[in-house]
């Protein structure tokens, strides 16, 4: 297979806009060479350090429409896999 025939896989990241997220660039450090990444920032109004401490499942539920919008945007640009990182989902671990 020539280089022109190989398909690049595009991974889309949904990150919160409340901090600078380096997850996509860190992901590329360990990913195979045929991986590209793209990223969108999720708008979550009212998020602050204080609300992060009090974050609960209701806040994740409230974020679903914005996460869905971001996922649709990433799918529209060809993302094969979509990963949500950071607030709100990383706080449920």
C-alpha positions as CSV (number, residue, x, y, z in Angstrom):
1,X,0.0,0.0,0.0
2,X,1.4,3.4,-0.9
3,X,1.3,6.4,1.3
4,X,-1.5,7.9,-0.8
5,X,-3.7,4.8,-0.2
6,X,-3.4,4.7,3.6
7,X,-6.3,6.2,5.5
8,X,-5.5,8.5,8.4
9,X,-7.7,8.2,11.4
10,X,-9.1,11.4,12.9
11,X,-9.7,11.5,16.6
12,X,-11.8,14.4,17.9
13,X,-11.5,15.8,21.4
14,X,-14.2,17.7,23.3
15,X,-12.5,19.8,26.0
16,X,-13.9,22.3,28.4
17,X,-13.2,26.0,27.7
18,X,-12.3,26.7,31.4
19,X,-8.7,25.6,31.0
20,X,-6.1,24.9,28.4
21,X,-6.3,21.2,27.6
22,X,-3.1,19.5,26.3
23,X,-4.8,16.0,26.0
24,X,-4.8,16.0,22.2
25,X,-1.1,16.8,21.9
26,X,-0.3,14.3,24.6
27,X,-2.4,11.7,22.8
28,X,-0.4,12.2,19.6
29,X,2.8,11.4,21.5
30,X,1.6,7.8,22.0
31,X,-0.7,7.3,19.0
32,X,0.3,5.6,15.8
33,X,1.6,7.7,12.9
34,X,-1.6,7.5,11.0
35,X,-3.6,9.5,13.6
36,X,-4.7,13.1,13.3
37,X,-6.5,15.0,16.1
38,X,-8.9,17.9,16.1
39,X,-10.5,19.6,19.1
40,X,-13.5,21.7,20.0
41,X,-14.1,23.5,23.2
42,X,-17.3,23.0,25.1
43,X,-19.0,26.1,26.4
44,X,-20.2,25.5,30.0
45,X,-21.6,28.7,31.4
46,X,-21.0,29.4,35.1
47,X,-18.1,27.0,35.5
48,X,-15.5,28.1,38.0
49,X,-13.1,26.5,40.4
50,X,-15.8,26.7,43.1
51,X,-18.4,24.9,41.0
52,X,-15.9,22.2,40.0
53,X,-15.6,21.3,43.7
54,X,-19.4,20.9,43.9
55,X,-19.9,19.2,40.6
56,X,-22.5,16.5,40.4
57,X,-24.4,14.3,37.9
58,X,-27.1,17.0,37.4
59,X,-24.4,19.3,36.0
60,X,-23.3,16.6,33.6
61,X,-26.9,16.1,32.5
62,X,-27.2,19.8,31.9
63,X,-24.0,19.7,29.7
64,X,-25.4,17.0,27.4
65,X,-26.8,19.3,24.8
66,X,-23.5,21.2,24.5
67,X,-21.5,17.9,24.4
68,X,-23.9,16.7,21.7
69,X,-23.4,19.9,19.6
70,X,-19.6,19.5,19.9
71,X,-19.8,15.8,18.9
72,X,-21.9,16.7,15.8
73,X,-19.3,19.3,14.9
74,X,-16.5,16.8,15.2
75,X,-18.4,14.2,13.2
76,X,-19.1,16.8,10.5
77,X,-15.3,17.3,10.0
78,X,-14.7,13.6,9.8
79,X,-13.8,12.4,13.3
80,X,-13.7,8.6,13.4
81,X,-13.6,8.6,17.2
82,X,-14.8,11.3,19.7
83,X,-13.4,11.6,23.2
84,X,-14.7,14.0,25.9
85,X,-12.1,15.0,28.4
86,X,-11.9,17.3,31.3
87,X,-14.9,18.8,33.2
88,X,-17.6,17.6,33.4
89,X,-16.9,13.9,32.7
90,X,-13.5,13.6,34.3
91,X,-14.9,14.4,37.7
92,X,-17.1,11.3,37.8
93,X,-14.1,8.9,38.1
